[in-house]
Amino acid sequence: MAQFSRTWWGQRFIEALEQFTDPARLGRGRSYASGGRILEYTIASGTVTAKVRGSINPYFGVYKEPIYKTSITIKAISSADWKKAIRQIASLADLVTKLL
């Protein structure tokens, strides 16, 4: 399987995402990424937007390769919530070691 993260933190993020997302959809996304089907993407203000080449599928009446535009938005964590999280993490040093 292709590696989709560059850092341990990225890998942990993917593992967390796998717990809350449809496995078939993630598999399709991995297939698109490793198959060169992502034509372009941008990352700005917590949103990833991409243009993706779809698949021809005569069974469903798709005879021309479709181009899709899709996006994922992740809500930014407020400054106050970051401070709470840092205090909580600092109070549980053993939690940090579990992340590594």
Secondary structure, DSSP 8 states (H G I E B T S, - for coil): -----SSHHHHHHHHHHHHHS-HHHHHHHHHHHHTT-EEEEEEETTEEEEEEE---BGGGTB-S--EEEEEEE-----HHHHHHHHHHHHH-HHHHHHH-
